[in-house]
C-alpha cells in the first residue's frame, strides 16, 4: 500500500471503530503496511475523533525506528511481528473491545460457529498474559501467530488482535470476533446476560470555570458531601460521576475489594477498588481513594473521578467492564485477577506517562450537574 492510501485507510478505520464502539478513547491501535519495509500506525495516547494524517507515524519493520517527535503506539512491536510473520497481512487492528477482553481471560480455545468461519477460521487462540507494550507480550503473540490463525487472536487480560489483507476485512474480523466472544462468554457466565443493561454515568459534581463546586440534587446527602470533599481536596479532580449498574451491584455482593482483571482498568481506575459501606462521613471514604479514581459504595453504586468529565466517564466504562470480569470469575474459576504488582506498575506508568499526552488537547466543555455524560474522551492508552 502507498503511504497516502495507508493514511486514509487508518483514519477511516479509526472513525469506524469508534462509531461501532469496538474502540473507546484511544484504547487500541491501528496500522497499515506501507511498501515492503514500513508500516503506518496510530500515535500513542491521541484521541481518535481528532486524529489527522500528521499524527500518524511511519515505523520501520526492521528495527521499529521512526522519525519525528510524535511517538507511535506502544504496541508497535506486536504490529511489526504480524507483518514480519504474515506476508499476506496488510492491516492490523488491536482493540480492547469488551467481550473479546472478557473472553481473553478464559485461556480457552474458542470454537468459531460455522457462520463466522469464513472470516475467523475454525478456532480462536489466546496468547498468554504479559505486561502490555513489552517484549514478552510480543513473544507470546508471535508464538500464536506461528500457528497461522486466519485473522485474529486474543491476548490474555488485554484484548484482541485482528489482521487481514485490507482494512475492511480486518474490521469485519473484529466485529465477528466480538459476536463469537459474546456468545462464548454468556454461555460460561449466564448471569452476565441475565442482568439488565447498564445506565449511563451521571454528572454528580463538578468544579466550574470560577472554581466553585456545583453538585446535583439527585443523590443522598452523604454522597453529595463526599463528592464535594473529593473536589475540594488536592488531587486535581474537577468532575465526579455516579454510576448505578446491576453488574457493578452484583460484583459488590461477592467481594470486599474489586481487583483488576483487565489491564486498562488497572491503568486508568486503579490496581483495585475497595467496596465501602454507605452512609459514612466523607473522611471515612477519602483515604480509600488514594491511588484510585473510583470508589464502590454498597447501596449506592460507584463514584468515578477525573480531571475532566470525559476522564471520569472513562473510569466508569472500565469499572463496569472489570465488574463483568469479576462476575465471569464466579462461573469460570480459571479467571484470576492480574498480579497486584503488575497492576500497580501499570497504574504508575499510566499516571506518570500516558495521561500526560492529553495536555496538548484542549479541555472538553462540561455538562451541567445531573445530566448524562455525552462528550468524547480525551486521552489514555495501554502502557
N, C-alpha and C positions, 0 to 999 in steps of 0.2 A: 504494500500500500504506500502511496506517496504521502508526504508529510501533510499537505493541505487537506487531503482526503481523510487522513487519520484524525486531524484536529476536528473536523466536522463530525466524524463518527463518534469520537469521545464525548464531545459536548452534547450531541443529540442523545446519546445513551444516558448521560448523567441526568438530563431533564426527564427522560422517560422513566428511569428507575425511581426518581423522587416522586413523580406523579403516580406511580404504581405502588408506592410505599415499600418497595423492595430495598430501598436505601433511605435512611434518615440522616439528617445533618450531613457530616462528611464521613460517616462510618462506612468504610469500604473504599475501594479504588477501582479505576477503570483504565485499560490500556489497549493500544493497537500496535501491531508490528509495523515498523517502517523500514522498508528495504530488507536487506539481509543482515544488518549489523546493529539495528537500534529498535527501540520501542518508545512510544509516546504514552505518558502516564499522567494521571491527575496529581496535583500537588498535595503536600502534607497539610492537613488542617484547614482547608479552604472550603467555603460553603458552595455547594453545587449550583444553587439557584443563581449565584453571582459569578460563576466561573466563566472566564473568557479564554481565548486562544493564547494570550500572552502568559497565562498562568500554567499552561501545560508544559511538561518537562520531557525533553528528549534524552533517553538513557541508553548508554552503550550496553549491548548484550554481552560483550566480552568481559568487562570489569565493573559494570553498573555505574560508571562515571557519568557526569553530566556537567553542563556549563550553566553559569548564571547564579543568581542569589536565591531563586525560588527552589526550595527543596522538593524532590519527588516524594511520593508516598513512602512511608517507612516499610511497606511490604513490596518494594520494587524487586527484592530478591526472589520472592515467590513468582512474580510475573516473569522475571528473567528465566527462572527454572522451567516454567511452562514452555516458553518459546524455544529454549535450547533443546528440550526433550521431545517436543512435538512440533515438527516442521509443518504439519498441516494446520496448526493453530495460528490465527492472525488477530484474535482479540481475546481479552481476558477481563472478567468482572469478578471482583471479590466483594461480597456483601455480608452484613450482619442480619440478614432477613430473619424474622422471628422464629418460624417453625424449623427452618434449617439449623438455626443456632441451638434450639432445644434438642433436635434430633442428634446433633453432633455430640451431645453428652452421653448418649447411649452406648457408643462404641460398637454398634452393630452394623452388619451388612444389611442395607435396606434393599429389599426386593422391589423392583420397579414394575408397576402394573403394565399390562400389555399396551394400554392406551398411550403410555408415555415412553415406551421403549425405543421408538424411532428417534426420539430426542436424547434420551438419557442412557440408553443401553439397558441391560438387564439388571444391573445392581449398582448401588452407590456405596463407596467405601469411605472410611473416616481416617484421616491422618491423626496419630496420637497427639496428645497435648504437648505444647511447648509455648513459652512466652512469645507473644506477638512481636514481629519485627526482628526475630533472632535467627542466627544460622541454624540452630537446632530445628526451628519450625520449618525453615526452608528444606532441611534434610528430610524431615518427616513427610513433607508434601512430595518431595522428589521420589521417595520410595513408593508412594501410592501412584504417582504418575507413571512409574516404571511398569505398573500393571496394565497400563493403557486404558484407563477409563474413557468412556465415549466423550463425555462433555462436562462432567462435574465431579466434585468430591467435597466432603465435609472436613472441617478442621475442628477438633475437639475443643469445646468451650469457647469457640471463636467465630464460626460462621461458615460460609460457603465459598467455593471457588468454582467458577464456570468458565468454559473456554470453547471456542469453535472457530470455524473458518472465517466468519464475519460477525459483525456486532449484532445484527438482527438475530442470527441463530444463537448467539451467546445469551442474549436477553431471553429468548424463548426457553433456553435451558434453565435459566434462573427462575423463571415463572413456573415451569414444570416441576423443578426441584421443590419449590415451596409447596406445591399441591401434593406431591408424594410425601414430603415430610409431615405435612398437616395430617394426612390420613394415618401415617405411622405413629405419630405422637399421640393422637387421640385414641388409637387402638391400645396403646400402652397405658394411657392415663385418661380413662373416660371422664373423670371429674373435670378435666380442663374443658372438654366440650360441653359438659352439663352446666357449668357456671355461666351466668348471664354475661352479655357483652359489657365492657367497661365504660364508665363515664369519662368525660373529658376533665382534665385538671382545671381547677377554677382558681383565679387570682384571689388570694386571701388578703394579702397586704403588700404594699409597695412604698418605696421612698420616692416621692415626686420630685419634679425639677427644682423645687425650692428647698428640698432636703427634708420636708415634713413627711411623716409616716401616715399613710391612709390605710384604713382597714375595712373590710367588708363587714356588714352586719350579720351575714348569714353564716354564723359559726358560734359555737359555745364560747362563753366569756373567757374561760381559761385558755382556749385555743387562740383567741384574739390577743390576749395578753402575751402569750408565748410568741406569736408572730411579731408583735411589736418589740418584744425583748430581743428576738433574733436580729431584727433590722437595726436596733439601737446598739448592738454590740460592735466589736471591732473587726469582724470577719469579712466585711465588704459586701454583704448581701444587700440587694436592693429589691428583691421580689421573693415572696413566699407563696407557693401554690398549695392547695389542698387537693387530695385525690381520694375519692371513695370508690373502691373497686372490689367486687366479690372475690376476685382471685387474690388480691392483697389481704383481704379479711381472712380468707381461708388459710393462707400461708401463715398468718399470725397465730392461728389457733394451735399450731404444732411446734412453734419454736419460741425461744426467748430472744434469739438474735438471728436475723436473716443474713446468712453467709452469702458471699459472692460465688455464684455458679458460672457466671459469664464474665469474660474479661472486660467488656465495655462497661458493665456495671461497676466492677472494681475500680476502673479508672475514673469514672465520672460521678458515681454516687458515693463510693467508699468501699473499703475492704470488707465491711459488714455494716449492718444497720440494726441497732437494738430495738426491741419491742418494749414499749413503756406502757404502764397503766395510765388511764386517763384521769383527769380531774385534779392533777397536782399543780403546785405553784410553778411558775416559769423556771425558777432556779433549779428545780429538780430535773429539768429537761436539757438545760443549756449545755451542761458538761458532756451529755451524751452525743452532742453534735460535733464534738472535736474530731477533726479529720474526716468528716462526713458532710454530705449535702442533703441528707434525708433523715427523717425520723418517723418511726411507726408507733402509733398510739392506739391501743385497744379501745374499741367502742367509738372510734372516730375515723381512722384511716391513716393516710400518710401526709406528712408535710415535706415539701420539696423546695429547696432554697437555691438561689442563683444570683449572679451579679447582673443578669438580665432576665427578663421574663422567659425568653426562649431557652436560656440555660436551665432555668428551673423546670421548664417543660421537658427538656431532655432527661433530667433526673427522673421525672415522673414516668416517662416512657420506659426507661431502663429498669426502674423499680418494679414495674408491673411485669416486664419480661422475665426478670430474675425471680419474681414471686411464682411465675408459672414454672420456672425451672425447679424451684423448691417443691412444688406440688408434684411435678413429674418424678422427683426423687422418692416420694412416698410410695409410688407404684413400681418404680424401677430402682432397686437397691444399688445397682452399679453406678448410678448417678451420684457423684460426690462433689462437694464444694471444691473450689480452687484451693491450692495450698495457701495458707494465710500469709506467709512471707511473700509469695508471688503477688498476691492481691495488694499488699502494702507497697511493694515495689512498683507495680503498675500505677497505683494511685499517685505515688511520689513523682514518677516520671511525667504523668499526665499534667499534674498541677504545676510542675516546675518547667515544663517544656511545651507541650502541645497546646494547652489552653492559652499560652502567651501569643500564639499566632493570631488570635482573634483581635488583638489590639489594633491591627491595621484596618479592621472593619468598623464602620460607623454603627453606633448602638441602634437597636430597634425601638420603635415607638411603643411605650407600654399601653396596655388597655386599662380602663377604669376598673377599680376593685369590684369583684363579684362576677365579672364576665368571663366566659370561657377563653382559653388561650388559642389564638389562631395564627400568630405570627410564625415565621420560619426561623429555624435555629441558625446560629452563627458559626460555631466552631466545634472542634473536637474530633480526634481520630485516634485509632488504637496506637499504642506505643510500639 
